Amino acid sequence: MNEIIKNIYQVQVPLPGSPLKILNSYIIKGKDRHLLVDVGYNADESENAIKDAFDELGLKLEDTDIFLTHLHGDHTGCIERLKHVCQNIYISKFDGDAVNRTMTLEYWMEVMAVQEHMGIPQGQELPYLDHPGHRGGVTTYMELKTVNDGDLISVGDYTFEVINLKGHTPGLKGLYEKNEKILICGDHIINKITPNINSWDFENDYLGFFLDNLIKVRAMKLKFVLPGHRTIITDHVTRINELIAHHEKRLKRIIEVLSEGEKTIYDVSMRVEWDFGGGFFGDFPNEQKWFAGNEVFAHLEHLRVIGKVDYTVRDNTFFYYLM
């Protein structure tokens, strides 16, 4: 546990079974009440790390509220173990509703439906029970309180504004402390790795949301960006420029692939270069194919929204082509 600046502590919370290994949780120490940001999996290792941190600081969970940046189980699962101790649990409306649906078959059928359109060869589909998001999440209904953009949360000497950072999930929210120039951003910006951007539905451009919010944050005056994983970011402009360049390169590559003729999402994924597992999509385990293929889907949908590509449907499979 590290004190980043006065009364703001970073706690490294283990994520058993996850390639990410660690979640950065944050404790903001107040006078009478405290704030805990993100909590890790519904697992002993995550729970113990949080409780040990509170014991070390001499703080009580009973005097603490929780802020969840977004719905993913590595950020939310442990609320099931803390809800009887902590007070208010805050999250956006969309992501909060999703947290309370993640234990239902209906939710997973909706999430995994995208595979039906990808053109994935038989046998390479990912069963929903093997989806990492199915691991470590809540298993019972949670009483959650909705936060909206512009809401203020005061803790000790700090006043945080809730800001929209959607893209990685439809309802991802950050906490911005204007006076101290601090942004707690969940998985919106991460050092060394790029946040996964999926197509969550067939109506919205989530890559577009993500890029727009990167540009918004780039214009902010910040000393510290506190991410959900990896190291603290002290030069957010450089890191955001790297992320934007990464996605621009991928969009350009997808257009090059489609210049050869129509392609399925799976076809495009096989031709895109990756910084994982040797760089070839065909060698990925099915779990990683899900994330990588869905990210290609998000890029194709962004290109469709901006009028560069379109698709036709045959046998429930999407075939994309240049306009």
C-alpha positions as MATLAB code, in Angstrom:
seq = 'MNEIIKNIYQVQVPLPGSPLKILNSYIIKGKDRHLLVDVGYNADESENAIKDAFDELGLKLEDTDIFLTHLHGDHTGCIERLKHVCQNIYISKFDGDAVNRTMTLEYWMEVMAVQEHMGIPQGQELPYLDHPGHRGGVTTYMELKTVNDGDLISVGDYTFEVINLKGHTPGLKGLYEKNEKILICGDHIINKITPNINSWDFENDYLGFFLDNLIKVRAMKLKFVLPGHRTIITDHVTRINELIAHHEKRLKRIIEVLSEGEKTIYDVSMRVEWDFGGGFFGDFPNEQKWFAGNEVFAHLEHLRVIGKVDYTVRDNTFFYYLM';
ca = [
       0.000    0.000    0.000;
       1.347    3.412   -0.999;
       0.290    6.925   -0.032;
       0.204    8.702   -3.384;
      -0.549   12.132   -2.011;
      -1.866   13.177    1.366;
      -4.657   10.811    2.506;
      -4.970    9.014   -0.871;
      -3.665    5.455   -0.753;
      -3.202    2.897   -3.516;
      -3.889   -0.696   -2.484;
      -2.719   -3.558   -4.694;
      -5.584   -6.052   -4.653;
      -4.832   -9.581   -5.957;
      -7.007  -10.926   -8.806;
      -6.668  -14.723   -8.571;
      -6.783  -16.420  -11.966;
      -6.621  -13.168  -13.936;
      -3.738  -12.322  -16.302;
      -4.002   -8.753  -14.955;
      -2.951  -10.132  -11.540;
      -3.512   -6.878   -9.614;
      -6.249   -4.261   -9.284;
      -5.339   -0.789   -8.093;
      -7.893    0.073   -5.438;
      -7.820    3.495   -3.803;
      -8.662    4.598   -0.278;
      -9.370    8.277    0.262;
      -9.134    8.994    3.980;
     -11.579   11.539    5.342;
     -12.324   12.963    8.756;
     -15.495   11.049    9.626;
     -16.080    9.101    6.420;
     -13.788    7.507    3.858;
     -14.103    6.427    0.231;
     -12.953    3.138   -1.293;
     -12.645    3.074   -5.102;
     -12.985   -0.361   -6.762;
     -12.683   -3.591   -4.804;
     -11.427   -6.610   -6.789;
     -12.954  -10.050   -7.205;
     -15.486  -11.842   -5.039;
     -12.550  -13.790   -3.607;
     -10.700  -14.248   -0.323;
      -7.501  -12.719   -1.713;
      -9.227   -9.487   -2.753;
     -11.222   -9.204    0.468;
      -8.193   -9.820    2.671;
      -6.079   -7.201    0.883;
      -8.726   -4.536    1.402;
      -9.356   -5.405    5.036;
      -5.608   -5.535    5.754;
      -5.178   -2.070    4.225;
      -7.937   -0.626    6.403;
      -6.423   -2.251    9.477;
      -2.991   -0.829    8.619;
      -4.467    2.660    8.267;
      -6.512    2.315   11.439;
      -9.735    2.978    9.509;
     -13.091    1.254    9.741;
     -14.988   -0.124    6.777;
     -18.154    0.805    8.664;
     -17.225    4.466    8.084;
     -16.614    3.960    4.367;
     -18.524    4.393    1.117;
     -17.574    2.591   -2.113;
     -17.278    4.067   -5.598;
     -17.191    1.608   -8.504;
     -15.717    2.997  -11.724;
     -17.358    0.341  -13.905;
     -19.105   -3.001  -13.987;
     -16.313   -5.535  -14.549;
     -15.964   -8.224  -11.913;
     -12.324   -7.396  -11.144;
     -13.533   -3.970   -9.991;
     -16.891   -4.881   -8.420;
     -17.029   -8.514   -7.269;
     -15.882   -7.968   -3.694;
     -18.835   -5.695   -2.889;
     -20.693   -8.912   -2.138;
     -18.319   -9.413    0.797;
     -18.257   -5.757    1.881;
     -21.873   -4.682    1.451;
     -22.840   -5.612    5.010;
     -19.995   -3.505    6.417;
     -19.614   -0.491    4.138;
     -22.353    2.082    3.683;
     -23.243    3.479    0.246;
     -22.075    1.811   -2.962;
     -21.998    4.201   -5.940;
     -21.903    3.324   -9.656;
     -23.417    4.565  -12.925;
     -26.955    3.506  -13.840;
     -26.002    1.354  -16.834;
     -23.094   -0.402  -15.185;
     -24.958   -0.835  -11.906;
     -27.860   -2.513  -13.669;
     -25.362   -4.754  -15.455;
     -23.684   -5.758  -12.188;
     -27.053   -6.979  -10.937;
     -27.642   -8.950  -14.145;
     -24.270  -10.663  -14.409;
     -25.473  -13.701  -12.479;
     -28.349  -14.289  -14.931;
     -28.344  -16.514  -18.005;
     -30.200  -13.794  -19.926;
     -27.324  -11.346  -19.462;
     -24.729  -13.797  -20.742;
     -26.823  -14.794  -23.717;
     -26.961  -11.117  -24.697;
     -23.223  -10.602  -24.151;
     -22.173  -13.686  -26.078;
     -24.619  -13.123  -28.949;
     -21.959  -11.143  -30.807;
     -20.147  -14.436  -31.514;
     -23.039  -15.463  -33.749;
     -22.096  -12.659  -36.164;
     -18.298  -12.958  -36.166;
     -17.864  -15.893  -38.502;
     -15.950  -17.861  -35.873;
     -15.193  -21.441  -37.017;
     -17.022  -24.145  -35.140;
     -15.172  -25.205  -32.006;
     -13.515  -21.810  -31.430;
     -16.514  -20.211  -29.716;
     -16.154  -19.215  -26.077;
     -18.776  -20.708  -23.733;
     -20.108  -18.034  -21.401;
     -19.048  -20.070  -18.365;
     -15.440  -19.630  -19.534;
     -15.750  -15.864  -19.994;
     -13.437  -14.081  -17.499;
     -16.263  -11.670  -16.684;
     -18.212  -14.628  -15.317;
     -15.432  -15.252  -12.804;
     -15.191  -13.341   -9.572;
     -18.392  -11.309   -9.878;
     -21.327  -10.952   -7.528;
     -23.775  -13.813   -7.120;
     -26.604  -12.025   -5.309;
     -28.500   -8.771   -5.782;
     -26.626   -5.622   -4.673;
     -28.227   -2.423   -3.398;
     -26.430    0.219   -5.467;
     -26.763    4.005   -5.627;
     -26.625    5.733   -9.003;
     -24.134    8.517   -9.707;
     -24.463   10.920  -12.614;
     -22.027   13.187  -14.439;
     -21.394   16.334  -12.416;
     -22.218   14.787   -9.040;
     -19.809   15.811   -6.272;
     -18.368   13.473   -3.654;
     -16.543   15.173   -0.784;
     -14.057   13.195    1.313;
     -11.852   15.013    3.792;
      -9.981   17.789    1.995;
     -11.017   16.543   -1.457;
     -14.075   17.156   -3.585;
     -14.353   14.793   -6.548;
     -16.553   15.405   -9.562;
     -18.047   12.366  -11.303;
     -17.172   12.502  -15.011;
     -18.164   10.443  -18.032;
     -15.404    8.156  -19.347;
     -17.524    5.622  -21.246;
     -15.981    3.446  -23.906;
     -14.366    0.552  -22.034;
     -17.859    0.012  -20.629;
     -21.021    1.975  -21.457;
     -21.173    3.562  -18.002;
     -17.558    3.968  -16.902;
     -17.164    6.963  -14.575;
     -14.081    8.716  -13.257;
     -13.466   10.904  -10.208;
     -11.866   14.276  -10.956;
     -10.380   16.471   -8.237;
      -9.918   19.825   -9.958;
      -7.969   21.635   -7.236;
      -5.362   18.895   -6.845;
      -5.471   17.914  -10.540;
      -6.171   14.223   -9.843;
      -8.202   11.820  -11.999;
      -9.156    8.336  -10.813;
      -9.995    6.731  -14.142;
     -10.657    2.999  -13.731;
      -9.703    1.300  -17.013;
     -10.033    4.361  -19.250;
      -6.266    4.965  -19.438;
      -3.686    2.312  -18.510;
       0.094    2.292  -18.867;
       1.735   -0.328  -21.094;
      -1.518   -2.063  -22.122;
      -4.505   -0.756  -24.054;
      -7.965   -0.957  -22.466;
     -10.179   -3.450  -24.262;
     -12.946   -1.763  -26.265;
     -15.933   -3.950  -27.162;
     -19.130   -3.459  -29.105;
     -21.717   -3.707  -26.352;
     -24.696   -3.416  -28.657;
     -25.587   -2.768  -32.292;
     -26.603    0.857  -31.820;
     -23.612    2.755  -30.389;
     -20.029    3.514  -31.380;
     -18.068    2.558  -28.259;
     -14.669    3.110  -29.842;
     -15.891    6.582  -30.777;
     -16.977    7.212  -27.175;
     -13.590    6.018  -25.938;
     -11.610    8.232  -28.332;
     -13.770   11.274  -27.582;
     -13.203   10.826  -23.861;
      -9.469   10.381  -24.372;
      -9.416   13.736  -26.157;
     -11.458   15.281  -23.342;
      -9.066   14.018  -20.674;
      -6.023   15.030  -22.729;
      -7.180   18.657  -22.499;
      -7.464   18.495  -18.695;
      -4.691   19.812  -16.452;
      -3.654   16.781  -14.417;
      -0.780   15.909  -12.095;
      -1.817   12.323  -11.399;
      -3.975    9.838  -13.288;
      -4.767    6.877  -11.050;
      -5.645    3.842  -13.212;
      -7.285    0.547  -12.345;
      -4.199   -1.447  -13.347;
      -0.462   -1.001  -13.838;
       1.427    2.115  -12.785;
       0.326    5.646  -11.934;
       0.380    8.004  -14.921;
       2.099   11.369  -14.505;
       2.218   12.328  -18.201;
      -1.329   11.662  -19.347;
      -0.934   13.614  -22.601;
       1.838   11.347  -23.887;
      -0.004    8.185  -22.871;
      -3.260    9.340  -24.465;
      -1.441   10.208  -27.683;
      -0.001    6.679  -27.696;
      -3.458    5.152  -27.230;
      -4.999    7.284  -29.991;
      -2.135    6.405  -32.355;
      -2.638    2.711  -31.587;
      -6.290    2.823  -32.581;
      -5.629    4.968  -35.644;
      -3.074    2.392  -36.802;
      -5.570   -0.432  -36.278;
      -8.321    1.405  -38.171;
      -5.925    2.011  -41.064;
      -4.933   -1.669  -41.097;
      -8.569   -2.786  -41.144;
      -9.259   -0.558  -44.142;
      -6.236   -2.126  -45.906;
      -7.629   -5.611  -45.236;
     -11.089   -4.663  -46.506;
      -9.592   -3.186  -49.667;
      -9.152   -6.811  -50.786;
     -12.904   -7.416  -50.570;
     -15.566   -8.187  -47.979;
     -14.466   -9.917  -44.804;
     -16.004  -11.328  -41.639;
     -14.982  -10.076  -38.212;
     -12.995  -13.284  -37.793;
     -11.256  -12.769  -41.159;
     -10.180   -9.255  -40.204;
      -9.013  -10.401  -36.777;
      -6.750  -12.958  -38.444;
      -5.048  -10.200  -40.451;
      -4.609   -7.576  -37.741;
      -1.296   -7.460  -35.851;
      -1.479   -8.092  -32.103;
       0.816   -7.497  -29.130;
      -0.131  -10.804  -27.580;
       0.764  -14.472  -27.916;
       3.173  -14.054  -30.813;
       0.936  -11.572  -32.595;
      -1.219  -14.047  -34.549;
      -4.926  -14.248  -33.742;
      -5.174  -17.870  -34.905;
      -2.869  -18.992  -32.088;
      -4.841  -17.272  -29.323;
      -6.792  -19.308  -26.768;
     -10.548  -18.979  -27.226;
     -10.793  -16.617  -24.257;
      -8.406  -14.137  -25.875;
     -10.066  -14.573  -29.274;
     -13.275  -13.335  -27.672;
     -11.688  -10.076  -26.510;
      -9.585   -9.489  -29.611;
     -12.407  -10.331  -32.042;
     -14.856   -8.147  -30.167;
     -12.374   -5.279  -30.286;
     -12.092   -5.668  -34.067;
     -15.888   -5.592  -34.137;
     -15.815   -2.261  -32.262;
     -13.346   -0.855  -34.793;
     -15.469   -2.026  -37.719;
     -18.554   -0.466  -36.155;
     -16.682    2.807  -35.668;
     -15.724    2.782  -39.342;
     -19.344    2.078  -40.221;
     -20.623    4.980  -38.102;
     -18.199    7.419  -39.760;
     -19.232    6.185  -43.200;
     -16.110    4.257  -44.243;
     -17.561    0.724  -44.258;
     -20.850   -1.138  -44.193;
     -21.882   -4.763  -43.867;
     -24.278   -7.294  -45.245;
     -25.648  -10.326  -43.397;
     -25.576  -13.873  -44.698;
     -26.447  -16.873  -42.531;
     -26.392  -14.544  -39.479;
     -22.740  -13.631  -40.178;
     -21.668  -10.017  -40.794;
     -19.602   -9.373  -43.932;
     -17.963   -5.932  -43.907;
     -16.890   -4.044  -47.027;
     -15.535   -0.605  -47.932;
     -17.985    2.080  -48.969;
];
